Amino acid sequence: MRRIAKALLIGTIAGVIDAVPMIAQGLNWYAIASAFIQWVVMGIIITHIDIGIKGWLKGLIVAELCAIPIMIIVSMDGFSAIIPIIVMTAILGSCIGYFGDRYGK
């Protein structure tokens, strides 16, 4: 149970980090809630998956793969609209992987 709690905490922190700039940009609450929940779930998935690679790389790969559906929807506004998603996903996914391996066990 402690492992799940730590994974939820790591994911929640990532969700808050992602949500703050979205709030500042005035995005709708559905988009903000969706992004926040995605990071909470990513905290659980990335922390618990074992694919035999470094934590930060595991987080990067899993987070980017899981973000593809969101990127497809956002790409309707043009390719430049998904660049911030790719960058933030890489940063937060890597951080979740790193901290999940370090503290989530």
N, C-alpha and C positions, 0 to 999 in steps of 0.2 A: 504493500500500500504506500509505503514511503516513496518508492520509486515513481509511482504514478503521480503522487503529490508534487514531487520535484519536477517531473516532466510538465505537469500543468503550470507550475510556477514559471519555468523557463519559457514555455509557450505564451503565457500571459504577459510576461515582460516583453517578449518580441512583438506581441499584438499591440501593446501600448505604444511601443516605439514606432510601429507602422501606422497606428491610428492618429497619432498627434499631428503629423504633417497633413494627413488627409482632412482632419478637422480644420486646420489652419487654412487649407485651400478651399474650404467651404463645400466639400463633396457631400453628397446625400448620405443619410444615416444608414441606408441599406448597404451601400458600398463600404462604409466604415465598419459596420457590424460584420459584414461578410469577411473582410480582411482580418479583423480581430479574431473571429472564430477560426478562420483558416490557420492562423499562427498558433492558437491554442491546440488545435488538432495536430499541427505539424510538430509541436513540442512532444506530444505523445508518440507519434509515428517515428520521428527521427531518433528519439531517445531509445525506443524499444527495438528498432530494426537492427539486424546484424548482418552486414554484407561484406565484412572482412576488409574494410578500408578505414583510413583515418577518419575520426569523427567529423572534422570540419568539411572534408570532401564528401562524406556520406550526406551530411546536411545540405550541402550545396546541390548535389545531384538530386536528392529526393525532393527538396523544396522547388527546384526549377521544374522538375517533371510534374509535380502537383499543380504548379502555377500555369501550365500550358492552357487549360480550358479558360482561365481568366484572361490570359493574354489573347486568346482567339476572340473573345467578346470585345475586349478593349481595342483590338486592332482595327475595328470598324472605324475608329476615329483617326486612323493612320498609324504607320509603323512607329513614328516618334512617340506616340502615346504609350507604347509598351516598354520603352527604354527605362523609365523609372521603376517599373515593376520588375524588370529583369535585374536591375542593379540592387534594389532593396531586397529582393528574394535571395540573391546571391549572398548579400551581407548577413541578413537575418538567418538564412538557412545554415550558413557556415557557423555562425555563432551558436545556434541551437545545437548543431552537431558537436561542436567543441565543448560547450558547457554541459551538454547531455552526457557525453563520454566522461567528462571530468567529475561532475557532481551528481549525475542522474542515476548512478548505480548503487 
